Structure formats: C-alpha cells, structure tokens
Amino acid sequence: MDTKILSVINQKGGVGKTTTVINLASALAIKGKRVLIIDLDPQGNSSTGLGIDENNRVKNIYNCLVSNDSIKTSIKKTSVQNLDIVPATVDLAGAEVEISETEHKLFTLKKRLEGLENLYDFILLDCPPSLGLLTLSSLTASTGVLIPVQCEFFALEGITHLVKTISVVQKTTNPNLIIEGLVMTMYDKRNRLSSLVKDDIEEVFGNKVFYTRIPRNVRVSEAPSYGKPVITYDEQCPGSQAYIRLANELLKRI
C-alpha cells in the first residue's frame, strides 16, 4: 500500500480533531500499520496526549519547517507500538510568518515529508483550528482529507467553508487531493440534534460520511491527561471500540 498522508482538519475548535488523530492513529498502529503523527497545531495537544514531555520536544516540526533539519531527526517513539510522532511546541505559532517569506511556501511541508514513504503506511497531520498557511501547506502535502464533524447546529456551515478551501487547493497546489471522509464526533443517539445534524451531513456528502460515529464518552476525555490514547487507557469503553471500527472502515475504503 502506498503511504496515505491524511490532513485531519476542521477550522472550528473543539470538534474532536486531535482526539480523532490520536485514537485513529493508535487503532491503525495496533492493527499493525506503521503510523506517524505530525503535530501541526501550536497547542501541541497531540504531543501531550501521547505523553511526549515538553523537555522531549527540542527537535520538533517547527525546526523542520523553518530550517533544513531532516524530519527524521524529530521523530519520537510513543508508548503505542508502530506509532511515532513529530511533536509541536508553541514556537510553531510563528512558523507561518517565517514560511511566508520563502519562495515556495506552500510546498515546504511536502518537501520535508519526502523520504518517509517507505517508513510509514499512514501519516496523519493534526492541523491547527484555522485555514491559515500551516493548514494550506498540510493540504498541499496530503493525499486525502479527514474531517471530524461535531454534532452541533452550525456544523454544516463550517464544513462548507472548509470544502471551498479544499477546492482551491485542488485547483492550485494539489490536484490529486481527495476528501477521504467525514467523521461524526460527540454523537449521542438519544439527542435529537445529533440525529438531525447527521442526516444533514449525509444528505450533502453521501457515502463520504463514515458509518462509524464517535460517541460522547468520558473515558475518551480522560485519556489525554494520562498521556495515553483511549485504546490503551480503556480498550473496552465505547470510545475505544468506535475508533477501532473507524480504523477498520478506513482500511476498507482505501
């Protein structure tokens, strides 16, 4: 299988983006896939959620983007077998300004990822909650886009803006980019709004919407404080089982 490079993106915060990155990556790794997470969010939540201490982030994605540092020197092992991460620090917040001064600014990340194809089956890019230069660079470097969608009233409105941005990238820097799928997060089948939002999203995006829905689950929220994905924190909880099903569904799609 060729390496799949997936931007996990939603410009709205609090939709379960980083949670999906950590736990989908972990589920794929547990299934024997070689997975790399690249933390492109200056908040560094993917790094923290996988137990990468601040003191262990001297080499990070910022160094790779603003200098000629090889991305391989910034790769850290995680507690999950087959899962690695390139961490982020708050320095990344200044990267957009520095990258913007380079000639081929949107292709910087794509160039840095060259040479990783034989090392990993999946590379998941945890994008910041914005549609700025880091996100555009991520889309330019990716083979596909994974969109977590929270089951809330304004969900479809936010996705419309994101799809327009993806369309611009397809026309300018990455004609082969595809929407791999949309993942409904924080789903509560007892809540009528969750069902209505799901129906609206499916009406617009059809089979692009993953059948697996990620439920609201307190164990999923607890796991990052222990520096673990929920799959190793509590494998039997509903959230863990949902991400395992999502990994299975993704593997079948590709």
N, C-alpha and C positions, 0 to 999 in steps of 0.2 A: 504494500500500500504506500502510495506517495504521501509525504508529510502533509497533514492538514494544518493550516495556520488559521486559527479562528479568532477574530475580534469579538469579544464579548462586550456588548455596548448597549447603553441606554443613557441618554443625556440627563435623564431625571435621576436624582439620587434616591436611595432607599428602596430600590426595586428588587434587591436580591442579586445584584450583578456579581459582586465579589463572592458572595456565598455560593453562587452557581459556579463560578470559576473554580473555587477551592474544591467543592464537593464533586462536580462533574469530573474534574481532573483526577481526583482521588479514586473515583469509581472506575475510570478508564485504566488507571495505573494498576488497581487491584485485579483488573481483568487481563493484565499482562502487557498492556500498551505502554510504550515509553513516552512520557508526557513531560513537557516543560511549560511552566507558567512564567510569563513575563509581566511583572507588575509595572504598569504604566500609569498608575494613579499615585500622585504625590502623597496621598494619605498613607500609602503603604499597607493597606489593610490585608491584602493577600499575603504579604510577607509576615505580618504579625499573626494572622490567622493560621499560618503554618509553622509558627514557633521560631521564626528567624529573628533573633535578638538584634536590637539596634546596633550593638557593637560588632555584629557579624555582617554588616552591610557596607563596609568600607568600599568594596568593589560592588557597584550596582549599575542599574540601567542608565542612570544619568551619565556616568563616566563613559559608557559605551556610545551614547548619542552625541556628546559634545566633544569627544576626542576620538582617537583611532584605537582605543582599547578594544581588544577582542572580547566579544560577548561571552566566549567560553570561559574566560578568567573570572567572570562574575557569577557563574552558575553555582548554586548551593544545593546540596542534598537536603531532602526533607525526611521526616520520620516515616513517610509512606514509601515503600519500595517502588521503584520505577518512576517516582515523581520528583522532579527538580524545579527550582525556581530561580529567576533572576530578580533580586529584590529591588525595592524602591525606597528612597528617602525623600524628605521634604525638599531637598535640592532640586528634585525633578520639576518643581513648580517654575523654576527659572529656565528650564530647558527650551521651552517654546520660543523665548526671546532669542536665545543663542542659536537655535537651529534655524530660525527665520532668516538669519544673516548668511546662511550657506546657499550655494548656487542651486543645488538640487534638494531643497529642504524636505520635500515630501517623500523622498526616496532614501533618506538617511537610515531609517529603521530597516527597510527592506534590504539594504546593502549589508547592514550589521548581521542580519539573520542568515546570510549566505554561508554555507558550510555546516549548517545544523541539520540539513535534510536527512543525512544518514544516521543521525544520532537519536532522532525522535519520530514517533508516529504522529503525535499531536503537539502543537504549540498553541497555547491559549493566551491571548493578550487581554489582560484586565485593563480596559480603557478607563480614563477619568470620566466623571459625570459631566461632560461638556462636549461640544463639537468643534474644539479647537485644533491646533496643529498636531498635538500628540495623537488625537483620535484620527485625524485625516492621514497621518503617517501610518498608523496601525491598519487602517482600511486599505491603504496602498500596498502594504506588505502582506495582506492576508489572501487566503483562497476563499474564505467564507466568513459570514457574519452570524453570530448567535445573539438573539435579542431577548433578554429577560423582560417580562411584562408583568407588572404588579396588577392585581385585580382591583383596580380603582377607577373612579369615574372618568378622569382625564387621560387614561392610558392610551386610547386610540389617537388622541390629538398629538401626544408626544411622539408616538411611533410615526405619524405622518411626516413630521419634520425630519426624523431620522432617515426615513426611506428616501426623502428628497436628497439628503446629503449623500447617501449611498449611490444614488443615481448619478450625481455629479462626479463622484469618484470613478464610477464605471465608465463615464464618458471622457474622463481626462487622464487619470493615472493608473487605473487598474480595470481594464475591460473584462477580465475574467472573474471578477468578484461576484459571488452569489450570496443570497440570503439563505443560509443553511436551515434556519428555523427560528421560531419564536417559542419561548418557554413561559408558560403561565406560572407565576410565583405567588406565594402567600395566598393560596387558593383555599377557600372554605366553602365546601359544598352546601353547608347549612345557610350560608349567606346568599340572599337572592342577587345582590350586586355582583358577587363573584361569577355567578352563572350568566348574568346579563353581559358583563364585560367579556367573558369567554366567548359567548355567542357572537358579539360584535366583532371581535378579533378574527374569529373563524370565518365569519361572513366575508371579511375583506381579504384575508390571507389564505383561506382554504387549507390545503394539506401542508402548507408551510408551518402551521402551528403543531407543535409536538403534542401527541396524545397524552403523554405523561404530564401531570400537573404537580407542582411542588406545594405541599400543604403548609399552612402555618403550623409550626412545631417548635416548642420551647427548647428542645434539645439542639436543634439547628442553631438557635440563637446563643446557647451556652457554649458550644464547642470552641469558637474562636478565642474565648477568654482563657482556654487551656492550651492554645496553640495547636489545636488538632482539627482536622476535618471531622464532620459529624459521623462519617462512616467508621472511623476508628474510635471515636468518643462513645458512640452508642449505635452499633450496626443494626440493631433490630428496631429502632424507632422509625416512625412513619417517614420522616425526612430522609433518613439514610436509604430506606427502601425505594423512595421516589427517585433519588439521584442514581441509584443503581439501575432502575428501569429506564431513566433518561439516557444513561450511557449505552444501554442495550439498544435503545431506539435510534440513537445517533449512529452507532456502528452499523445497524441495518440500513440506514439511509445512505451511507457512503459506500 
